[in-house]
């Protein structure tokens, strides 16, 4: 899953630490999300979308794998 979290966060002038505090997670969690090393829980994805007043799908982009056989 790809995401636009870093782009959106920077556009709004919010530091990773600030976002982490508001979300109740560590700065490392925000960093891992932004770098694609971690997929958020449904609850965290919804909290982030509400915080940025966006739809979840506007932040997180699900790309289905092509399993051609």
C-alpha positions as CSV (number, residue, x, y, z in Angstrom):
1,X,0.0,0.0,0.0
2,X,1.3,3.4,-0.9
3,X,0.4,6.6,0.8
4,X,0.7,10.4,0.6
5,X,1.1,11.0,4.3
6,X,4.5,12.7,4.2
7,X,3.4,15.0,1.3
8,X,0.2,16.0,3.1
9,X,1.9,16.4,6.5
10,X,4.6,18.7,5.0
11,X,2.1,20.7,3.0
12,X,0.4,21.6,6.3
13,X,3.6,22.3,8.1
14,X,3.3,19.5,10.7
15,X,6.3,17.7,12.1
16,X,6.3,14.0,12.5
17,X,6.5,14.4,16.3
18,X,3.5,16.6,16.4
19,X,1.4,14.2,14.3
20,X,2.6,11.3,16.4
21,X,1.5,13.1,19.6
22,X,-2.0,13.8,18.2
23,X,-2.4,10.2,16.9
24,X,-1.1,8.7,20.1
25,X,1.7,6.8,18.4
26,X,5.5,7.1,18.2
27,X,7.3,9.3,15.8
28,X,8.9,6.0,14.5
29,X,5.4,4.8,13.6
30,X,4.8,7.9,11.5
31,X,8.2,7.6,9.9
32,X,7.5,3.9,9.1
33,X,4.1,4.8,7.6
34,X,5.6,7.5,5.4
35,X,8.4,5.2,4.2
36,X,6.0,2.3,3.4
37,X,7.5,0.0,5.9
38,X,4.2,-0.2,7.9
39,X,0.6,-0.4,7.0
40,X,-1.7,1.4,9.5
41,X,-4.5,-0.2,11.4
42,X,-8.0,0.7,10.2
43,X,-8.4,2.8,13.3
44,X,-5.2,4.8,12.7
45,X,-6.0,5.2,9.0
46,X,-9.4,6.7,10.0
47,X,-7.9,8.9,12.7
48,X,-5.4,10.3,10.2
49,X,-8.1,10.9,7.6
50,X,-10.3,12.7,10.1
51,X,-7.3,14.8,11.3
52,X,-6.5,15.9,7.8
53,X,-10.2,16.2,6.9
54,X,-9.8,13.8,4.0
55,X,-11.0,10.4,2.9
56,X,-8.9,7.5,3.8
57,X,-8.5,6.7,0.1
58,X,-7.0,10.2,-0.4
59,X,-4.1,9.4,1.9
60,X,-3.7,5.6,1.4
61,X,-3.6,4.0,-2.0
62,X,-4.2,0.3,-2.2
63,X,-2.7,-1.4,-5.2
64,X,-3.9,-4.9,-5.8
65,X,-1.2,-7.3,-6.8
66,X,-1.6,-8.9,-10.3
67,X,-1.5,-12.6,-9.7
68,X,-1.4,-13.8,-13.2
69,X,-1.0,-17.5,-13.5
